[in-house]
Amino acid sequence: MTIGEKIKYFRSRIGITQAKLAELSGIHPVSIRKYETNKMTPQTEQIDKIAEALGVSSFAITGFENNIRLETIGDFMGLMIMLIKANIVLIDGEREEDDEYKPETVSFKINPLITKFFKANAGDTEYNADDVLCRLKQENLLKDILRWEKINYGYEKCAAKYSDTPDKETLNVLDSLKETKEAIELELQRSNVMLGSKNGITVKISSDI
């Protein structure tokens, strides 16, 4: 199914019209019609609004295959960013005074809402999956993730506190912080070094070259 077909499917499942979906999502009815007929593709912001109006996950509309691949270090960093933002992967550790985590204290764990469906075994011993903590092996990748997390953490705190302010200067600072955060996210996803390169470093070459 295309994104448009999925939107139409979920809309039909809950029995609402295109006009009602437009009202609930705050998106123009003409755009909804174009999305469903594949004449226009919704951007991430519109997909999130439509998904919320339909009561489904954004992934249910876009499909995991359109969002996730895992071939390179850049792919891995992008996946980690997505999982942390979605609170699927949680960072456990101590923060410095500047709000950045101390690398030596950091471990990663799966959100308890997910781990409650799993159990962990080591040999014959069974553990609570909530107790399983993972550490990132490569120190440079850990530092990059923590650098991004610090800025993301700061942005989220500021946005929650000041996003409704009428003060233009404050909003400009928020926009600047958001741009910095997004630039770092993009940079972290640039590496084309392949994962699992056993015989030295290999890189993914673009098919356009």
DRENFIBA-98419 format. One line per 2 residues: number of its first residue (from 1); for each residue x, y, z of N, C-alpha, C. Coordinates in pm, whole numbers. Example, Ala and Ser with C-alpha at 12.3 -4.5 7.8 and 13.67 -1.06 7.14 Angstrom:
! DRENFIBA-98419
1) 1319/-569/780/1230/-450/780/1320/-330/780  1285/-225/708/1367/-106/714/1290/3/787
***
This chain:
! DRENFIBA-98419
1) 83/-121/0/0/0/0/87/126/0  42/227/-72/110/356/-68/68/430/59
3) 137/540/89/100/622/204/-44/670/190  -79/714/68/-216/761/44/-320/653/68
5) -290/533/21/-383/421/40/-399/385/187  -290/396/263/-298/367/407/-382/472/479
7) -365/599/441/-447/705/502/-595/677/476  -627/643/351/-766/614/314/-818/493/390
9) -734/390/403/-774/268/474/-810/298/619  -719/368/691/-744/396/831/-862/492/849
11) -877/585/756/-991/678/763/-1122/601/746  -1124/509/650/-1244/429/626/-1275/337/744
13) -1169/286/808/-1186/195/922/-1258/261/1039  -1234/392/1057/-1302/460/1169/-1425/538/1121
15) -1453/526/991/-1579/579/938/-1590/729/934  -1483/799/894/-1491/944/881/-1463/986/737
17) -1513/1101/700/-1494/1152/565/-1359/1224/553  -1320/1255/430/-1199/1333/407/-1211/1469/475
19) -1332/1526/469/-1354/1657/530/-1335/1651/681  -1383/1542/742/-1368/1526/888/-1222/1505/924
21) -1149/1427/845/-1007/1408/871/-932/1540/859  -971/1620/761/-909/1752/744/-934/1839/867
23) -1057/1832/917/-1092/1910/1037/-1012/1864/1159  -1003/1733/1178/-934/1678/1295/-783/1701/1290
25) -729/1700/1170/-583/1713/1155/-538/1856/1134  -632/1944/1098/-594/2083/1070/-529/2100/934
27) -549/2002/846/-490/2005/711/-602/2032/611  -573/2111/508/-675/2149/410/-735/2026/343
29) -867/2024/323/-934/1909/260/-877/1873/123  -835/1973/45/-777/1947/-88/-648/1866/-74
31) -569/1899/30/-444/1826/53/-473/1681/91  -573/1661/177/-611/1524/216/-649/1443/93
33) -728/1504/5/-771/1435/-117/-651/1400/-205  -556/1494/-216/-437/1468/-298/-347/1362/-236
35) -341/1359/-102/-262/1255/-36/-319/1117/-67  -452/1105/-54/-516/975/-70/-512/925/-214
37) -502/1017/-311/-496/978/-452/-352/978/-504  -257/994/-410/-114/990/-443/-70/1098/-541
39) -144/1209/-542/-103/1322/-625/-7/1414/-550  1/1394/-419/92/1472/-335/130/1384/-217
41) 257/1396/-173/305/1315/-60/316/1402/65  252/1363/175/261/1444/297/400/1441/357
43) 442/1552/415/569/1559/485/551/1503/627  662/1490/698/659/1428/832/559/1497/924
45) 559/1631/923/468/1705/1012/322/1673/983  288/1666/852/151/1636/814/115/1490/849
47) 211/1400/828/187/1259/862/158/1243/1010  235/1314/1093/213/1306/1238/72/1356/1275
49) 29/1465/1212/-105/1520/1240/-215/1424/1195  -196/1366/1077/-296/1272/1025/-302/1147/1112
51) -184/1096/1150/-179/976/1235/-249/1001/1367  -225/1117/1427/-291/1150/1554/-443/1157/1536
53) -486/1217/1426/-630/1229/1401/-694/1092/1378  -617/1001/1318/-668/866/1291/-651/771/1408
55) -572/813/1507/-549/729/1624/-454/614/1598  -357/636/1508/-260/531/1476/-119/586/1488
57) -20/497/1484/119/538/1484/156/595/1348  249/689/1347/299/742/1220/359/632/1135
59) 423/534/1201/483/423/1128/378/339/1056  256/337/1110/150/261/1046/118/320/908
61) 143/450/892/117/517/766/238/513/674  355/543/729/475/550/644/535/413/617
63) 520/322/714/581/191/701/725/194/747  765/96/825/903/89/875/1003/83/760
65) 963/19/650/1057/2/539/1096/136/478  1015/238/500/1047/370/445/1129/455/542
67) 1154/401/661/1221/481/763/1349/418/816  1360/286/808/1471/219/875/1551/134/778
69) 1681/154/781/1774/62/716/1896/59/807  1973/-46/799/2087/-59/890/2204/-121/815
71) 2275/-36/742/2388/-81/663/2518/-13/704  2509/113/744/2628/192/772/2625/249/914
73) 2741/306/954/2747/374/1084/2645/489/1088  2631/559/975/2532/667/968/2391/617/992
75) 2359/500/935/2227/439/958/2207/408/1106  2313/353/1168/2306/318/1310/2280/442/1395
77) 2351/552/1365/2333/675/1442/2192/731/1422  2143/725/1299/2007/773/1273/1904/691/1349
79) 1925/558/1353/1834/471/1426/1838/500/1576  1957/520/1630/1970/552/1772/1899/683/1806
81) 1918/783/1722/1851/913/1743/1700/894/1745  1649/817/1648/1505/795/1640/1454/722/1763
83) 1525/618/1807/1482/538/1921/1485/618/2052  1587/703/2066/1598/787/2186/1488/893/2187
85) 1465/955/2072/1358/1057/2062/1222/997/2094  1201/872/2052/1071/807/2072/1059/743/2210
87) 1164/758/2294/1167/698/2427/1157/546/2424  1204/486/2315/1213/341/2308/1341/296/2375
89) 1449/368/2345/1576/346/2413/1598/461/2512  1628/427/2635/1649/528/2740/1797/531/2778
91) 1847/651/2805/1985/665/2849/1986/670/3001  2073/588/3060/2087/584/3205/2229/629/3240
93) 2240/729/3329/2373/778/3365/2365/906/3445  2480/962/3478/2487/1086/3555/2518/1203/3463
95) 2448/1313/3486/2472/1433/3407/2575/1523/3476  2656/1588/3391/2749/1690/3442/2670/1817/3471
97) 2737/1919/3526/2670/2046/3554/2619/2113/3427  2685/2083/3313/2643/2144/3187/2535/2061/3116
99) 2480/1961/3189/2370/1876/3140/2415/1763/3047  2545/1752/3017/2589/1640/2935/2618/1520/3025
101) 2581/1401/2977/2607/1280/3055/2757/1253/3066  2798/1200/3182/2936/1153/3197/2947/1021/3120
103) 3032/1014/3018/3039/893/2933/3063/765/3011  3148/772/3115/3181/650/3189/3064/596/3270
105) 2958/676/3289/2842/631/3367/2726/585/3279  2741/602/3148/2626/584/3058/2604/439/3016
107) 2478/400/3021/2434/273/2962/2298/299/2898  2255/206/2816/2127/220/2745/2036/104/2784
109) 1908/135/2795/1812/29/2824/1683/53/2747  1609/-54/2729/1482/-45/2658/1374/4/2755
111) 1284/87/2705/1174/139/2786/1101/23/2856  1080/35/2988/1011/-72/3063/875/-110/3006
113) 809/-17/2934/680/-50/2873/697/-158/2766  818/-167/2709/847/-269/2608/906/-394/2671
115) 999/-375/2765/1068/-491/2824/975/-581/2903  860/-529/2946/769/-614/3023/716/-732/2939
117) 732/-722/2806/688/-830/2719/798/-935/2696  919/-907/2750/1032/-996/2725/1093/-1048/2854
119) 1169/-1156/2841/1251/-1204/2950/1393/-1219/2897  1491/-1211/2986/1631/-1221/2946/1692/-1343/3010
121) 1768/-1418/2930/1833/-1539/2980/1984/-1532/2957  2060/-1577/3056/2204/-1594/3042/2233/-1736/3090
123) 2250/-1827/2995/2262/-1968/3031/2130/-2017/3088  2136/-2074/3206/2015/-2125/3270/1948/-2022/3362
125) 2011/-1905/3372/1958/-1802/3463/1868/-1705/3389  1752/-1679/3448/1657/-1585/3388/1658/-1454/3466
127) 1661/-1345/3392/1664/-1212/3453/1542/-1133/3408  1510/-1032/3488/1408/-936/3447/1466/-852/3334
129) 1395/-843/3222/1446/-768/3107/1468/-620/3141  1397/-570/3243/1416/-430/3285/1557/-405/3338
131) 1622/-511/3384/1753/-496/3447/1868/-501/3346  1836/-528/3220/1941/-541/3119/1985/-403/3071
133) 2112/-372/3091/2169/-246/3046/2276/-274/2941  2282/-193/2839/2382/-210/2733/2476/-90/2730
135) 2602/-116/2701/2700/-10/2688/2750/-6/2544  2771/114/2495/2819/131/2358/2969/105/2355
137) 3014/17/2267/3154/-23/2264/3246/87/2212  3203/159/2110/3291/258/2047/3277/394/2116
139) 3385/437/2179/3382/560/2259/3349/682/2175  3398/686/2050/3371/802/1965/3223/814/1930
141) 3157/701/1907/3013/703/1878/2934/745/2001  2976/698/2118/2909/735/2242/2918/886/2264
143) 3037/942/2244/3055/1087/2264/2968/1166/2167  2958/1118/2044/2875/1189/1945/2728/1186/1985
145) 2682/1069/2031/2542/1057/2072/2514/1146/2193  2605/1148/2288/2585/1229/2409/2592/1378/2377
147) 2675/1416/2281/2681/1557/2239/2546/1598/2180  2490/1511/2093/2359/1540/2036/2252/1540/2146
149) 2256/1442/2236/2153/1430/2340/2150/1553/2429  2267/1608/2459/2273/1727/2544/2197/1843/2479
151) 2220/1864/2349/2153/1973/2279/2004/1944/2264  1970/1818/2234/1829/1781/2222/1757/1799/2355
153) 1823/1759/2463/1767/1772/2598/1744/1920/2631  1842/2004/2599/1828/2147/2624/1718/2209/2542
155) 1710/2167/2416/1605/2221/2328/1466/2181/2378  1450/2054/2414/1319/2007/2461/1275/2081/2588
157) 1370/2106/2678/1337/2179/2802/1294/2322/2769  1371/2388/2682/1340/2526/2646/1209/2536/2569
159) 1187/2442/2477/1065/2445/2396/942/2426/2484  952/2337/2582/839/2313/2672/807/2437/2755
161) 911/2514/2786/893/2630/2872/856/2757/2796  912/2771/2674/900/2901/2606/830/2897/2471
163) 785/2782/2425/730/2775/2289/606/2862/2270  533/2890/2379/412/2972/2368/436/3121/2395
165) 561/3157/2417/591/3296/2448/572/3385/2325  525/3507/2344/513/3599/2230/644/3673/2200
167) 745/3654/2286/871/3725/2271/948/3671/2150  971/3758/2052/1035/3715/1928/1180/3675/1948
169) 1249/3743/2036/1390/3710/2061/1403/3568/2116  1316/3535/2210/1319/3401/2268/1288/3296/2162
171) 1190/3323/2077/1154/3229/1971/1267/3213/1870  1340/3321/1845/1456/3314/1754/1565/3226/1812
173) 1587/3238/1945/1687/3154/2011/1645/3007/2002  1515/2980/2022/1464/2843/2011/1486/2788/1871
175) 1456/2871/1770/1475/2828/1631/1622/2798/1602  1710/2882/1656/1853/2863/1636/1901/2733/1701
177) 1850/2707/1822/1887/2584/1893/1836/2462/1817  1715/2473/1763/1658/2363/1686/1740/2336/1561
179) 1783/2443/1493/1864/2427/1373/1997/2361/1403  2059/2399/1516/2185/2338/1558/2167/2190/1584
181) 2059/2158/1656/2028/2019/1690/2007/1936/1562  1932/1989/1469/1902/1917/1345/2027/1902/1258
183) 2114/2004/1260/2239/1996/1183/2328/1884/1238  2334/1873/1371/2413/1767/1433/2354/1630/1398
185) 2221/1620/1400/2155/1494/1365/2193/1451/1223  2194/1547/1131/2229/1516/993/2376/1475/980
187) 2462/1546/1051/2605/1514/1045/2633/1374/1098  2564/1337/1205/2585/1205/1264/2542/1092/1169
189) 2456/1125/1074/2406/1024/981/2482/1021/848  2590/1098/839/2664/1107/713/2760/991/688
191) 2806/926/793/2908/823/777/2859/708/689  2937/675/586/2901/563/499/2989/441/524
193) 3058/440/642/3137/323/681/3040/209/710  3065/95/646/2974/-17/660/2984/-81/798
195) 2870/-127/848/2868/-201/974/2921/-342/951  2984/-399/1052/3028/-538/1045/3137/-562/943
197) 3226/-464/925/3336/-481/830/3447/-562/897  3451/-691/873/3546/-779/942/3688/-767/888
199) 3702/-738/759/3834/-734/697/3881/-591/672  3873/-508/774/3911/-369/759/3790/-282/729
201) 3813/-153/710/3703/-58/687/3658/-63/542  3530/-75/523/3471/-64/388/3363/41/393
203) 3337/104/279/3237/210/275/3133/177/168  3015/233/188/2907/216/90/2923/321/-19
205) 2932/278/-143/2949/370/-255/2813/397/-317  2785/525/-341/2657/562/-400/2645/503/-540
207) 2526/460/-574/2501/403/-708/2507/509/-816  2503/636/-775/2507/746/-872/2649/776/-918
209) 2750/720/-847/2889/752/-880/2940/659/-989
***
